[in-house]
Amino acid sequence: MGDKINVPIICRLQGTNAKEAKELIDNSGMEIISATEFQEAADKVSEVLS
């Protein structure tokens, strides 16, 4: 363990409590980009790749 992940992680959340899960991920300190809408997730992928 302790290995750093060298690629971006984008997590799309859907369903019950998705907004709450997004808030937990966003405040976790982990380097994870979260989104609740499909288009938002796709836009974040485009941002990371540009």
C-alpha positions as CSV (number, residue, x, y, z in Angstrom):
1,M,0.0,0.0,0.0
2,G,1.0,3.6,0.0
3,D,1.6,3.6,-3.7
4,K,0.5,6.8,-5.4
5,I,-2.0,6.5,-8.3
6,N,-0.6,8.5,-11.2
7,V,-3.8,8.8,-13.2
8,P,-6.8,11.0,-12.6
9,I,-9.8,9.3,-11.0
10,I,-13.2,10.6,-12.0
11,C,-16.2,9.0,-10.2
12,R,-19.7,9.5,-11.4
13,L,-22.3,9.0,-8.7
14,Q,-25.9,8.1,-9.3
15,G,-28.9,7.2,-7.3
16,T,-30.1,7.6,-3.7
17,N,-27.7,9.8,-1.7
18,A,-25.5,10.6,-4.7
19,K,-25.2,14.2,-3.5
20,E,-24.3,13.2,0.0
21,A,-21.7,10.7,-1.4
22,K,-20.2,13.5,-3.6
23,E,-19.9,15.7,-0.6
24,L,-18.1,13.0,1.4
25,I,-15.7,12.3,-1.5
26,D,-15.0,16.0,-2.1
27,N,-14.2,16.6,1.6
28,S,-12.2,13.3,2.0
29,G,-8.8,14.8,0.9
30,M,-8.5,12.0,-1.7
31,E,-7.5,13.0,-5.2
32,I,-10.9,12.0,-6.7
33,I,-13.0,14.2,-9.0
34,S,-16.6,13.5,-8.5
35,A,-19.8,14.3,-10.5
36,T,-23.4,13.4,-10.2
37,E,-24.5,14.2,-13.7
38,F,-23.3,12.4,-16.8
39,Q,-22.5,15.5,-18.8
40,E,-20.6,17.0,-15.8
41,A,-18.5,13.8,-15.6
42,A,-17.8,13.9,-19.3
43,D,-16.8,17.5,-19.1
44,K,-14.4,16.7,-16.2
45,V,-12.8,14.0,-18.4
46,S,-12.3,16.5,-21.2
47,E,-10.7,19.0,-18.7
48,V,-8.3,16.3,-17.4
49,L,-7.3,15.2,-20.9
50,S,-6.6,18.8,-22.2
